[in-house]
Amino acid sequence: MDAARAAGELMRRHRRAPKRVHAATQHDLKLELDVRCQRLIERRLRAAFPDWGMLGEEGSVSAAAGPRWVVDPIDGTVNFAYGIPHACVSIALEVPAPEPARRPVVGVVYDPFCEELWTALRGQPARLNGRVVRVSERTRLAEAIVSLGAGKRLRAIRHMVEALAGLVHRVRKLRSMGSAALALAYVASGRFDAYAEIGLHWWDIAAGGLLVECAGGRFEVREHPDAGFELLAHNGRLGPRLKRLLPPVPPQT
Ligand code: LIP
């Protein structure tokens, strides 16, 4: 939690400052601050748990076996780079498990701009700033708010456009806010009823997925060898109807 807060503080201090871009593609940016935040998180976590591994968006430290941190130092980098205060720090802790191989047991998502800290410990209720949160109870798709992630690659974007066309007249509102971890935290808190995206990385969704599960929702994730993680998170009531309306993952182009 301290590590997430420290990185969030660095993000907040640089909110309005010009950002140095390390790498750019048409639909993605990597900032110097991504790396600085990850180093800061890494230092804190490794000082306390020197033998544990780390999978991070800005590089990984491997450990033979045992627990592993999964870190997205700034999730919603493009928002942050453009001064849009919708980005967060996402940290999960996984322990080895036979099935599924990835099993987060701790999840923290910190939004430094709204000062919202979500925490989850497997087997306990999810919390937002210490108060228990739950997924929504909405059962009617027509009243639901569904978040769709746009992705970075052509294939994911094409999928999102199709999903949007299939859902836009069925739900109350669609949203695409640019941070997978916050979209999951919003599902866990009942703000969104569901969230879908393809082409994700594990560090985008490991902590948020645990939040959704601990808040009583469903986190349905499938790994495609060539298309990253396909994800549908929902309040446990809208899944079957959403699955009928969402398009299949498109073939590689
Ligand atoms: C981003 C996600 C966003 C998704 C992008 C990307 P980043 O993470 O949070 O929702 O659409 O593809 O993965 O790169 O800002 O950490």
Residues whose N, C-alpha, C, O or C-beta is under 5 A from the ligand:
A	BS01	LIP	I74 D75 G76 T77 V78 G149 A150 G151 K152 G178 S179 A180 A181 D204
